[in-house]
Amino acid sequence: MLLFISLAFMIVAILIGAVFLTPFPHWPTYFSIWKHILFDPEPSVGFKARQKQVFYLLNYTLKLPFIALCWCLDELFFSEYRKQILRTPVFIVAQPRSATTFLHRTLASDEKTFFGIRLLEWRYPSILLQKLLQATGILERMSQVNYWGNSNQAELAEKMHYSYLNDYEDDGFLFEECFLHQFYVINRFPYPKLLESLNNFSKLSRRTQEKMLQTQYKVIQKVLYLRGGNLIYVSKDNECLQRLNMMKSLYTDALFVTITRESEKFMNSYITLICQSAYCKSGVDVINIPDWVPMQRTVRAEAASQTIEFFESLPPEQKLCFSFNRLTQNIKDSVELVYRQLNLSVTPEQAEYLENLDTRQNLRDAGYKTGSEEFQEFEFFDRFAAEVDKNHEALLKSIHLIK
């Protein structure tokens, strides 16, 4: 009996130690979320919604020790991952609903050249855990799970952003689901007053910022180790703008790609999706929260300004600026511009794939409707988008001249 108690105590001590050694979550945000669930008087978030939020956090807390242990054991069993070199990574950064996911997955589909990270890999960022999930067959079953769920509300969200757990997804999932510190966390916990605890990366201590970015770097190395090849990392993250300058210092040879789209188009689509996303995740109809849409408009306007400032600061060899319309109407040549910027050639197989993708995209029916509101506060961004469109057109013409 004493041996059993000692063994149990040892296991608990190891798990607790692993939690303290692992870099996530961001504990101040974790406790701030609990505070809002329990004490925020937001009337639109009822008892059932708060109960769902409690279950989510408890589930996260119960899984954390095991995930943390696997994270730590990677250093013991798979320390070779730290030798993986990330060469000329590609970071796609733009406003949501601007074809960033489309470009990300298109590039990642060339698995001989690039590698992306799947949602499940962001959610469980451990080599050991990924191998365990694969060996037990759990990974295959989980990969067929719809991120949005199976409700009627999930159908529209899926049409707007198709996402299963095995799909390539953006880096934001690490910050959202592991750190619990990212703007989209508010979709699961729709308390407008929580925003200041989520969208404040630039105000965190330098040490915390570096820890988060070093963790992201390690996860990318771990996935490259799992892929087992000399590949180029391709990333997409719509909410990394406050992290960009530090990322530029960490990834000194990175290529940054942005896609611009007129505000009337991306904002109406974005507001439709963000409301559906919040409903799927929280069960709350956020349209009934008076501050919800104004908050979204403010965040997106700030992001638009940050995007322009960052890309105007980059040297020509480190950036590509695409127009949404020209990208989606001429996928093959636009993607070839990325390859050329990296001094790569498109393989015949990938060229054929891109040509077929061009055809399918131009015949595609979105299958959903959005609003038609105008957004005067984005006039400055629309001027930037118009300039990008002209430059993108010139780049496409230059490809044909070279050919």
C-alpha positions in Angstrom: 0.0 0.0 0.0 2.8 2.4 0.9 4.6 1.5 -2.3 1.4 2.3 -4.3 1.0 5.6 -2.5 4.6 6.5 -3.1 4.3 5.6 -6.8 1.1 7.7 -7.2 2.8 10.6 -5.4 5.8 10.3 -7.8 3.6 10.3 -10.9 1.6 13.3 -9.7 4.9 15.1 -8.9 6.2 14.4 -12.4 3.1 15.6 -14.0 3.0 18.8 -12.0 6.7 19.3 -12.7 6.1 18.9 -16.4 3.3 21.5 -16.3 5.7 24.0 -14.8 8.4 23.2 -17.3 6.2 23.4 -20.3 5.8 26.9 -21.9 2.0 27.0 -22.0 -0.6 28.2 -21.2 -0.1 31.9 -20.6 -1.2 31.7 -17.0 -2.4 35.4 -16.5 -4.8 35.0 -19.5 -5.9 31.6 -18.3 -7.0 33.0 -14.9 -8.4 36.1 -16.6 -10.7 33.8 -18.6 -11.9 32.1 -15.4 -12.6 35.5 -13.9 -14.8 36.5 -16.8 -16.7 33.2 -16.9 -17.5 33.5 -13.2 -18.0 37.3 -12.7 -18.4 39.1 -16.0 -22.1 40.3 -16.1 -22.4 40.2 -19.9 -26.1 39.3 -20.2 -25.8 37.6 -23.6 -23.7 34.9 -22.2 -26.1 32.7 -20.2 -25.7 29.9 -17.8 -25.5 27.1 -20.4 -22.9 29.0 -22.4 -20.8 29.6 -19.2 -21.2 25.9 -18.3 -19.8 25.0 -21.7 -16.9 27.3 -21.2 -16.2 25.8 -17.8 -16.1 22.3 -19.3 -13.8 23.5 -22.0 -11.3 25.0 -19.5 -11.5 21.9 -17.2 -10.9 19.6 -20.2 -7.9 21.8 -21.1 -6.6 21.7 -17.5 -7.0 17.9 -17.2 -5.2 17.2 -20.5 -2.4 19.7 -19.9 -0.2 17.5 -17.6 -0.1 14.7 -20.1 0.6 17.1 -23.1 3.2 18.8 -20.9 4.9 15.6 -20.1 5.0 14.6 -23.7 6.5 18.0 -24.6 9.2 17.5 -22.0 9.9 13.9 -23.1 10.6 15.1 -26.6 13.8 16.7 -25.2 14.8 13.3 -23.9 13.8 10.9 -26.8 13.9 13.2 -29.8 16.5 15.9 -29.0 17.7 15.6 -32.7 14.7 17.8 -33.7 16.6 20.8 -32.4 19.1 20.4 -35.3 16.4 21.1 -37.9 17.2 24.2 -39.8 14.4 26.5 -41.0 15.5 27.9 -44.3 13.7 30.9 -45.9 10.3 30.3 -44.3 7.3 31.8 -45.9 4.9 33.8 -43.7 1.5 34.7 -45.2 0.1 37.6 -43.2 -3.1 39.5 -44.2 -6.6 40.4 -43.1 -9.0 37.4 -42.7 -11.2 36.5 -45.7 -8.4 37.5 -48.1 -7.5 34.0 -49.5 -4.7 33.5 -47.0 -5.9 29.9 -46.2 -6.2 29.2 -49.9 -2.6 30.3 -50.7 -1.3 28.6 -47.6 -2.8 25.2 -48.4 -1.9 25.6 -52.1 1.8 26.0 -51.3 1.7 23.3 -48.6 0.2 20.9 -51.1 3.7 20.8 -52.8 5.0 18.4 -50.2 8.4 18.0 -52.0 9.1 21.7 -51.5 7.1 23.0 -48.6 5.6 21.8 -45.4 2.7 23.2 -43.4 1.5 22.3 -39.9 -1.8 20.6 -39.4 -4.4 21.7 -36.8 -3.8 18.5 -34.7 -0.1 19.2 -34.7 -0.7 22.7 -33.3 -3.1 21.4 -30.8 -0.8 18.6 -29.6 2.7 19.9 -30.3 4.8 17.0 -29.3 6.7 14.5 -31.4 6.1 11.7 -28.9 2.4 12.5 -28.7 2.0 12.6 -32.5 3.7 9.3 -32.8 1.5 7.8 -30.1 -1.6 9.1 -31.8 -0.5 7.6 -35.1 0.5 4.3 -33.7 -2.8 3.8 -31.9 -4.9 4.8 -34.9 -6.4 7.7 -33.0 -4.7 10.2 -35.3 -6.6 8.8 -38.4 -9.9 8.9 -36.6 -9.3 12.4 -35.2 -8.3 13.7 -38.7 -11.9 13.1 -39.9 -13.4 15.4 -37.2 -14.9 18.7 -38.4 -13.4 21.6 -36.4 -16.7 23.4 -36.4 -18.7 20.5 -35.1 -21.9 18.9 -36.6 -24.6 21.5 -35.9 -26.6 23.4 -38.5 -24.7 26.5 -37.6 -21.4 24.7 -38.3 -22.5 24.1 -42.0 -22.1 27.8 -42.9 -18.8 28.1 -41.0 -17.5 25.1 -42.9 -18.5 26.6 -46.2 -16.7 29.8 -45.4 -13.6 28.1 -43.8 -13.3 24.4 -44.5 -11.4 22.9 -41.6 -10.9 19.4 -40.4 -8.4 18.5 -37.7 -6.0 17.1 -40.3 -6.0 20.2 -42.5 -3.1 22.6 -42.7 -3.9 25.5 -40.4 -2.4 28.7 -39.2 0.1 29.3 -36.5 -2.6 31.2 -34.5 -3.9 27.8 -33.3 -0.8 27.4 -31.1 -1.5 30.7 -29.5 -5.2 30.1 -29.3 -5.4 26.5 -28.1 -2.1 26.0 -26.2 -1.3 29.5 -24.8 -5.0 30.6 -24.6 -3.6 34.0 -25.6 -4.8 35.1 -29.0 -7.6 37.3 -30.4 -9.8 34.5 -31.6 -10.0 33.1 -28.0 -12.8 35.6 -27.6 -15.0 33.6 -30.0 -15.1 30.8 -27.4 -15.3 33.3 -24.5 -17.3 36.2 -26.0 -16.8 38.8 -23.3 -15.8 42.1 -24.9 -13.9 43.2 -21.8 -11.7 40.1 -22.1 -10.2 41.6 -25.3 -7.5 43.6 -23.4 -6.2 40.3 -22.0 -6.0 38.6 -25.4 -4.9 41.1 -28.0 -2.0 42.6 -26.2 1.1 40.7 -27.2 3.1 43.9 -27.7 2.4 44.8 -24.0 3.6 41.5 -22.6 7.0 41.4 -21.0 9.9 40.9 -23.4 10.7 37.6 -21.7 7.1 36.3 -22.2 7.1 37.4 -25.9 10.4 35.6 -26.5 9.2 32.4 -24.7 6.1 32.3 -27.0 8.1 32.8 -30.2 10.7 30.3 -29.2 8.0 27.8 -28.5 6.5 28.4 -31.9 10.0 27.9 -33.4 10.4 24.6 -31.5 7.0 23.4 -32.8 8.0 24.1 -36.4 11.3 22.3 -35.8 9.4 19.3 -34.4 7.0 19.1 -37.3 9.9 19.4 -39.8 11.6 16.5 -37.9 8.4 14.4 -38.3 8.3 15.3 -42.0 11.9 14.1 -42.3 12.9 16.3 -45.2 14.8 19.5 -46.2 11.6 21.5 -46.7 10.6 25.1 -46.5 8.1 26.1 -43.9 5.0 27.9 -45.1 2.9 29.7 -42.5 -0.3 31.6 -42.4 -1.4 33.8 -39.5 -3.9 36.6 -39.7 -3.4 37.7 -36.1 0.4 37.8 -35.7 0.8 41.5 -36.6 2.0 42.5 -33.1 4.6 39.7 -33.3 5.9 40.5 -36.8 8.9 42.7 -35.9 10.2 40.0 -33.5 9.5 37.3 -36.1 11.6 39.3 -38.6 14.5 39.2 -36.2 14.1 35.6 -35.4 13.6 34.5 -39.0 16.2 36.7 -40.7 15.8 35.3 -44.2 12.0 34.9 -44.2 9.7 35.8 -47.1 6.6 37.7 -46.0 3.5 37.6 -48.2 0.4 39.7 -47.9 -2.9 39.6 -49.8 -5.1 42.7 -50.0 -8.8 42.8 -50.7 -11.2 45.8 -50.7 -12.6 46.4 -47.3 -16.3 46.0 -48.3 -15.5 42.5 -49.4 -13.3 41.1 -46.7 -15.0 42.9 -43.8 -18.6 41.8 -44.6 -17.3 38.2 -45.1 -15.3 38.5 -41.9 -18.1 39.7 -39.7 -20.4 36.9 -41.0 -17.7 34.2 -40.3 -16.7 35.6 -36.9 -20.3 35.6 -35.7 -20.7 32.0 -36.9 -17.4 31.0 -35.4 -18.4 32.4 -32.0 -21.8 30.7 -32.1 -20.2 27.3 -33.0 -17.7 27.6 -30.2 -19.7 29.2 -27.5 -23.4 28.8 -28.3 -23.8 32.6 -27.9 -25.5 34.7 -30.6 -22.9 37.5 -30.4 -25.0 39.8 -32.6 -26.9 40.5 -29.3 -23.7 41.9 -27.8 -23.7 45.6 -28.6 -20.0 46.0 -28.4 -19.2 42.9 -30.6 -19.2 44.3 -34.2 -17.7 47.7 -33.2 -14.9 45.8 -31.4 -14.3 43.7 -34.5 -14.1 46.8 -36.7 -11.6 48.4 -34.4 -9.4 45.4 -34.3 -9.4 45.0 -38.0 -8.7 48.7 -38.7 -5.7 48.5 -36.3 -4.5 45.3 -38.1 -4.8 47.1 -41.5 -2.6 49.9 -40.3 0.0 47.5 -38.8 0.0 45.5 -42.1 0.8 48.6 -44.2 3.5 49.8 -41.8 5.2 46.4 -41.6 5.3 45.7 -45.3 6.4 49.2 -46.2 9.4 48.6 -43.9 10.5 45.4 -45.6 13.2 45.3 -48.3 11.9 44.1 -51.8 13.6 40.7 -51.5 11.7 39.9 -48.3 8.1 40.6 -49.4 5.4 39.9 -51.9 2.2 41.8 -52.0 -0.7 40.2 -53.8 -4.2 41.3 -54.8 -7.0 39.0 -53.8 -8.7 39.3 -57.2 -5.6 38.7 -59.3 -4.5 35.8 -57.1 -7.8 34.0 -57.3 -8.2 34.7 -61.0 -4.6 33.7 -61.9 -3.4 31.2 -59.3 -0.7 29.5 -61.3 1.3 32.6 -62.2 0.8 34.2 -58.8 2.1 31.1 -57.0 5.0 30.9 -59.4 5.9 34.4 -58.2 6.5 32.9 -54.7 8.7 30.2 -56.2 10.7 32.8 -58.1 11.2 34.9 -55.1 12.7 31.9 -53.3 14.8 31.0 -56.4 12.8 27.8 -57.0 11.2 26.3 -60.0 7.7 24.9 -60.2 7.8 21.2 -61.0 5.7 20.0 -64.0 3.5 18.1 -61.6 2.8 21.2 -59.5 2.3 23.3 -62.6 -0.4 20.9 -63.7 -2.0 20.9 -60.3 -2.1 24.7 -60.3 -3.7 24.9 -63.8 -6.4 22.5 -62.6 -6.8 24.6 -59.5 -7.2 27.7 -61.6 -10.1 26.1 -63.5 -11.8 24.8 -60.4 -11.5 28.2 -58.6 -13.0 30.2 -61.4 -16.0 27.8 -61.5 -16.4 27.8 -57.8 -19.7 28.9 -56.1 -19.1 30.2 -52.6 -22.3 28.8 -51.3 -23.0 31.6 -48.8 -24.0 35.2 -48.7 -22.6 38.1 -46.7 -23.6 41.7 -46.1 -22.9 44.7 -48.3 -22.0 47.4 -45.7 -19.4 50.0 -46.4 -16.5 50.7 -44.0 -15.3 54.2 -44.2 -12.6 53.7 -41.6 -10.8 51.5 -44.1 -10.3 54.1 -46.9 -6.6 54.2 -46.2 -6.3 50.4 -46.6 -8.4 50.4 -49.8 -5.9 52.9 -51.3 -3.0 50.6 -50.3 -5.0 47.6 -51.8 -5.4 49.5 -55.1 -1.6 50.1 -55.3 -0.9 46.5 -54.5 -3.3 45.5 -57.3 -1.3 47.5 -59.8 2.0 46.1 -58.7 0.6 42.6 -58.7 -0.6 43.1 -62.3 2.9 44.3 -63.3 4.5 41.2 -61.7 2.2 38.9 -63.6 3.1 40.6 -66.8 6.8 40.3 -66.1 6.3 36.5 -65.7 4.8 36.3 -69.2 7.7 38.4 -70.6 10.3 36.1 -69.1 8.5 33.1 -70.4 
